[in-house]
Amino acid sequence: MLDTVEIAIFSGLGALFAIGLIVLARWSKTRPSLLAAYALIAVCFLYVGFAIRAEHSETWVGFEMTAVAFFGTLAGMSIVGSPWFVTVGFVLHAAWTLYEHYFGAGRDFAPAPFVMATAGFDVTAALYVAYMTLSGKADKAETAAPERKLAARSQNRKGAAK
């Protein structure tokens, strides 16, 4: 188990990585929930990598792949539906990570500093996606570009309805 200072340092490091994701989302003008959904899936797969080196790796890899399927489903639902799915996915992933990999049996193979960094990342990413969703800024990136492309294609079409 980590002491309070270590928990603060590693959680802060995870939050710093989430801020990097936020900067990337703003710079690329990508929907925050889309980039966050991909990040949630990637973070889940990191635990599969840790499970490979566990004592009973077959069981743990299956267990972690089940978590990937669950959180991947929430991420996928946020891509085609509401961004609240990925927000809930990040909050649940933070709780799951702390419960299973810090306090539970998964602490045998998941490094405690990584678990704290993941929790900090998850909470920060969830807060950002929730903020962008509530402020209405999350929808602007996804609706502006496709409308322009569609309008440009329909104007250049030869033999359009005369």
FENCORWO-V384233 format. One line per field, one symbol per residue. ss: DSSP state (A for helix, B for strand, O for the rest). A space follows every 10 residues. Layout:
# FENCORWO-V384233
ss->???
This chain:
# FENCORWO-V384233
ss->OOOAAAAAAA AAAAAAAAAA AAAAAAAAOO OAAAAAAAAA AAAAAAAAAA AAOOOOAAAA AAAAAAAAAA AAAAAAAAAA OOOAAAAAAA AAAAAAAAAA AAAOAAAAOO OAAAAAAAAA AAAAAAAAAA AAAAAOOOOA AAAAAAAAAA AAAAAOOOOO OO
